[in-house]
Amino acid sequence: MHSKMDLNLLRYVAAVTRTGSLSGAARQLGVNHATVFRRIVQMEKDLGVRLFERSSGHYVATAAGEELAAAGAAMLATAEQSLLKVAGRDLRPGGTVRITTTDSIAQALLNPVLARCRALYPQITLHVVINNVLVDLSRRDADIALRVSSHPPEHLLGKRIAPLAIAVFGSEHYLATTQATALDEHEWIALGEAQERHRTLQWLKKIKPLDEVAYRIDGFAAIAQACANGLGLALLPCFLGDSMPTLRRIGPPEPTLTSELWLLTHPDLRTTARIKAIYQTMQVELVKRADIIEGKTR
């Protein structure tokens, strides 16, 4: 065979041999019959042999034509098997899915959800990236994000899970021993200066000046632990504060602090089998826990 011949042309030989006509081959290949004719003529010219005997529009393969047709059919079969194999791998989800979320969600909400994902898809490895700032899903820093936001990025594909409630919490020990009565008299634990614009700090400013707040800590998980250890009061997501047996709510959730929990991914990733499987499972499992997220159960 000519070393420079386009191997894709074998498809034309195989189709003409199989159908016995240019029009039949054209329909099978999705081209017009003139294209098939030109390709066959060009192949015969390049190879210097006749590939078909023509009679009243009917094409019968010569020995050389049959040999090339067999080679073309074999190549197509191999290619189709390879495509099915690759597609099959993605239909049976496997590999790694990276999930990014905050420290508090990872601590108090995510573990049973991850356990369900693993039970359904044991061949998928789950990497959890703890970051209190939304990472760039476009750069594949993560595949799925579970985030608190009132306005998630518009370029991401998202599902709103539930409203997320926040309330004031204190430990049983602290509440039993403090002499404070009014909110501004209490010791407070709040987010650090890096999150100065956070809605909980804006709310707390109305209670007492931030420079009078006793403890400034980065991250709600660490704040909750400090609160449980009796350092003072703290504004916490209800799903986090309610999960800690020594903490008690001081009043109902604060309506002005309600945000939303979103499950996000990049649109380009939504059809990837492993990501789609984990995303859908997380959505189902998180919605089951909507009452916890909304602070309706304690």
C-alpha positions as CSV (number, residue, x, y, z in Angstrom):
1,M,0.0,0.0,0.0
2,H,1.2,3.5,-0.8
3,S,2.9,4.9,2.3
4,K,1.3,8.3,1.9
5,M,-2.3,7.1,1.2
6,D,-4.9,8.3,3.6
7,L,-6.0,5.3,5.6
8,N,-9.4,6.8,6.1
9,L,-10.0,6.0,2.4
10,L,-10.3,2.3,3.3
11,R,-13.7,3.2,4.7
12,Y,-14.8,4.0,1.1
13,V,-13.5,0.7,-0.3
14,A,-15.2,-1.2,2.5
15,A,-18.5,0.6,2.0
16,V,-18.6,0.2,-1.8
17,T,-17.7,-3.5,-1.4
18,R,-20.4,-4.0,1.1
19,T,-23.2,-2.1,-0.7
20,G,-22.1,-2.8,-4.3
21,S,-22.8,0.7,-5.5
22,L,-21.6,4.3,-5.1
23,S,-25.0,5.5,-4.0
24,G,-25.3,2.8,-1.3
25,A,-21.8,3.6,0.0
26,A,-22.6,7.4,-0.1
27,R,-25.7,6.8,2.1
28,Q,-23.7,4.7,4.5
29,L,-20.8,7.2,4.8
30,G,-23.0,10.3,4.8
31,V,-21.5,11.9,1.7
32,N,-22.6,12.3,-1.9
33,H,-21.9,9.6,-4.5
34,A,-19.5,11.9,-6.5
35,T,-17.3,12.1,-3.4
36,V,-17.2,8.3,-3.2
37,F,-16.4,8.0,-7.0
38,R,-13.5,10.5,-6.7
39,R,-12.0,8.7,-3.7
40,I,-12.2,5.3,-5.4
41,V,-10.6,6.7,-8.6
42,Q,-7.9,8.4,-6.6
43,M,-7.1,5.2,-4.7
44,E,-6.9,3.2,-7.9
45,K,-4.6,5.8,-9.4
46,D,-2.3,5.9,-6.3
47,L,-2.1,2.1,-6.0
48,G,-1.9,1.4,-9.8
49,V,-4.5,-1.4,-9.5
50,R,-8.2,-1.7,-10.2
51,L,-10.2,-2.2,-7.0
52,F,-13.6,-2.7,-8.6
53,E,-15.2,-4.1,-11.8
54,R,-18.0,-1.8,-13.0
55,S,-21.1,-3.1,-14.8
56,S,-24.3,-1.1,-15.2
57,G,-23.6,0.9,-12.1
58,H,-22.9,-2.2,-10.0
59,Y,-19.4,-2.4,-8.4
60,V,-17.8,-5.8,-7.8
61,A,-14.5,-5.8,-5.8
62,T,-11.5,-7.3,-7.4
63,A,-9.1,-9.4,-5.4
64,A,-7.2,-6.2,-4.5
65,G,-10.4,-4.5,-3.6
66,E,-11.6,-7.3,-1.4
67,E,-8.2,-7.3,0.5
68,L,-8.4,-3.6,1.1
69,A,-12.1,-3.8,2.1
70,A,-11.3,-6.5,4.7
71,A,-8.5,-4.3,6.1
72,G,-10.8,-1.3,6.3
73,A,-13.5,-3.3,8.0
74,A,-11.0,-4.6,10.5
75,M,-9.7,-1.1,11.3
76,L,-13.3,0.2,11.8
77,A,-14.2,-2.6,14.1
78,T,-11.0,-2.0,16.2
79,A,-11.8,1.7,16.4
80,E,-15.4,1.1,17.4
81,Q,-14.3,-1.3,20.1
82,S,-11.8,1.2,21.4
83,L,-14.4,3.9,21.5
84,L,-16.9,1.7,23.4
85,K,-14.2,0.7,25.8
86,V,-13.3,4.3,26.6
87,A,-17.0,5.3,26.8
88,G,-17.6,2.4,29.1
89,R,-15.0,3.5,31.5
90,D,-16.8,6.8,31.9
91,L,-20.1,5.0,32.3
92,R,-18.7,3.1,35.2
93,P,-17.5,6.1,37.3
94,G,-14.0,5.8,38.6
95,G,-11.1,8.0,39.4
96,T,-10.8,11.0,41.7
97,V,-13.3,13.8,42.5
98,R,-12.1,16.9,44.3
99,I,-14.6,18.6,46.6
100,T,-13.9,22.0,48.1
101,T,-15.8,23.3,51.1
102,T,-15.4,25.3,54.3
103,D,-14.0,23.9,57.6
104,S,-17.4,24.1,59.3
105,I,-19.2,22.2,56.6
106,A,-16.5,19.6,56.4
107,Q,-16.7,19.1,60.2
108,A,-20.4,19.0,60.9
109,L,-22.3,18.3,57.6
110,L,-20.2,16.6,55.0
111,N,-19.1,13.3,56.5
112,P,-22.3,11.3,56.2
113,V,-22.7,12.7,52.7
114,L,-19.3,11.4,51.7
115,A,-20.0,8.1,53.3
116,R,-23.1,7.7,51.1
117,C,-21.1,8.6,48.0
118,R,-18.5,6.0,48.8
119,A,-21.1,3.4,49.5
120,L,-22.6,3.9,46.0
121,Y,-19.3,4.5,44.1
122,P,-16.5,2.7,45.9
123,Q,-14.3,3.0,42.9
124,I,-14.2,6.8,43.2
125,T,-11.7,8.5,45.5
126,L,-12.9,11.6,47.2
127,H,-10.4,14.4,47.9
128,V,-11.8,17.1,50.2
129,V,-10.1,20.5,50.0
130,I,-10.7,22.7,53.0
131,N,-10.7,26.4,52.0
132,N,-12.8,29.2,53.4
133,V,-12.5,31.0,50.1
134,L,-14.1,29.7,46.9
135,V,-11.4,28.1,44.8
136,D,-11.3,28.4,41.0
137,L,-13.3,25.6,39.5
138,S,-12.4,26.8,36.0
139,R,-8.8,25.9,36.7
140,R,-9.8,22.5,38.0
141,D,-8.6,23.3,41.5
142,A,-11.7,21.4,42.5
143,D,-14.5,19.6,40.7
144,I,-17.4,20.3,43.1
145,A,-17.8,23.1,45.6
146,L,-20.2,23.2,48.6
147,R,-20.4,26.8,49.6
148,V,-22.4,29.4,51.6
149,S,-23.5,32.2,49.3
150,S,-26.4,34.5,48.5
151,H,-25.0,35.1,45.0
152,P,-22.9,32.2,43.7
153,P,-20.7,32.9,40.6
154,E,-22.9,33.1,37.5
155,H,-20.4,31.1,35.4
156,L,-20.9,28.0,37.6
157,L,-23.6,25.4,37.5
158,G,-25.4,25.3,40.8
159,K,-28.2,23.8,43.0
160,R,-29.5,25.7,45.9
161,I,-29.7,23.2,48.8
162,A,-31.4,25.2,51.5
163,P,-31.4,28.4,53.5
164,L,-28.6,28.4,56.0
165,A,-29.4,29.7,59.5
166,I,-27.1,31.3,62.0
167,A,-27.7,31.8,65.7
168,V,-25.9,32.9,68.8
169,F,-24.4,30.0,70.8
170,G,-22.8,29.6,74.2
171,S,-21.5,26.6,76.2
172,E,-23.4,25.2,79.1
173,H,-20.5,26.0,81.4
174,Y,-20.1,29.5,80.2
175,L,-23.8,30.3,80.5
176,A,-23.9,28.8,84.0
177,T,-20.9,30.9,85.3
178,T,-21.1,34.2,83.5
179,Q,-22.4,37.3,85.2
180,A,-23.3,39.0,81.9
181,T,-27.0,39.5,81.1
182,A,-27.1,41.8,78.1
183,L,-25.5,40.7,74.9
184,D,-23.0,43.5,74.9
185,E,-21.8,42.4,78.3
186,H,-20.7,38.9,77.2
187,E,-17.3,37.8,76.0
188,W,-17.5,37.2,72.3
189,I,-15.6,35.0,69.8
190,A,-15.7,36.2,66.2
191,L,-14.1,35.8,62.8
192,G,-10.7,37.4,62.2
193,E,-9.8,40.6,60.4
194,A,-9.3,38.9,57.1
195,Q,-13.1,38.4,56.9
196,E,-14.0,41.9,58.1
197,R,-16.9,42.2,55.7
198,H,-18.6,38.9,56.8
199,R,-22.2,39.4,57.7
200,T,-21.7,38.0,61.2
201,L,-19.2,40.7,62.0
202,Q,-21.5,43.4,60.6
203,W,-24.2,42.1,62.9
204,L,-21.9,41.9,65.9
205,K,-20.7,45.5,65.3
206,K,-24.3,46.6,66.3
207,I,-23.9,44.8,69.6
208,K,-20.4,45.9,70.6
209,P,-17.3,47.4,68.9
210,L,-15.1,44.8,67.2
211,D,-12.1,46.1,69.1
212,E,-13.8,45.0,72.3
213,V,-14.4,41.4,71.0
214,A,-12.3,39.1,73.2
215,Y,-11.3,36.5,70.6
216,R,-10.9,36.8,66.8
217,I,-10.4,33.5,65.1
218,D,-10.2,32.5,61.4
219,G,-12.9,29.9,60.6
220,F,-16.1,28.8,62.2
221,A,-14.9,25.4,63.1
222,A,-12.2,26.8,65.4
223,I,-14.7,29.4,66.7
224,A,-17.1,26.7,67.6
225,Q,-14.5,24.8,69.5
226,A,-13.5,27.9,71.4
227,C,-17.1,28.5,72.2
228,A,-17.5,24.9,73.4
229,N,-14.5,25.4,75.7
230,G,-16.3,28.2,77.4
231,L,-14.5,31.3,76.1
232,G,-17.7,33.2,75.3
233,L,-20.6,33.6,72.9
234,A,-20.3,33.1,69.2
235,L,-22.4,33.4,66.0
236,L,-22.4,30.0,64.4
237,P,-24.2,28.2,61.6
238,C,-26.9,26.2,63.3
239,F,-25.8,22.9,61.7
240,L,-22.4,23.4,63.4
241,G,-23.5,24.7,66.8
242,D,-26.3,22.2,67.1
243,S,-23.9,19.3,66.3
244,M,-21.9,20.1,69.5
245,P,-23.5,18.6,72.6
246,T,-22.2,21.2,75.0
247,L,-23.4,24.2,73.1
248,R,-26.8,25.9,73.5
249,R,-28.6,28.5,71.3
250,I,-29.2,31.9,72.8
251,G,-32.5,32.6,71.1
252,P,-33.7,31.7,67.6
253,P,-31.7,32.0,64.4
254,E,-31.1,35.6,63.4
255,P,-33.1,36.2,60.2
256,T,-30.8,38.9,58.9
257,L,-27.9,36.5,58.9
258,T,-29.6,33.8,56.8
259,S,-27.7,32.8,53.7
260,E,-27.9,29.9,51.3
261,L,-26.0,26.6,50.9
262,W,-25.1,25.9,47.2
263,L,-23.7,22.9,45.5
264,L,-21.6,24.1,42.5
265,T,-19.6,22.7,39.6
266,H,-18.3,24.0,36.3
267,P,-20.6,23.5,33.3
268,D,-17.8,21.8,31.4
269,L,-17.6,19.1,34.0
270,R,-21.3,18.3,34.5
271,T,-21.3,15.3,32.0
272,T,-18.1,13.7,33.3
273,A,-19.5,10.5,34.8
274,R,-17.7,10.4,38.1
275,I,-18.4,14.1,38.8
276,K,-22.0,13.8,37.8
277,A,-22.5,10.7,40.0
278,I,-21.0,12.4,43.1
279,Y,-22.7,15.7,42.4
280,Q,-26.1,14.1,42.2
281,T,-25.6,12.0,45.2
282,M,-24.4,14.9,47.3
283,Q,-27.4,16.9,46.2
284,V,-29.8,14.2,47.3
285,E,-28.1,13.6,50.6
286,L,-27.8,17.3,51.4
287,V,-31.4,18.0,50.7
288,K,-32.3,15.3,53.2
289,R,-30.5,17.4,55.8
290,A,-32.3,20.6,54.9
291,D,-33.9,20.9,58.3
292,I,-30.5,20.7,60.0
293,I,-29.1,23.4,57.6
294,E,-32.1,25.7,58.2
295,G,-31.8,25.3,62.0
296,K,-35.2,23.5,62.4
297,T,-33.8,20.6,64.3
298,R,-31.7,20.7,67.4
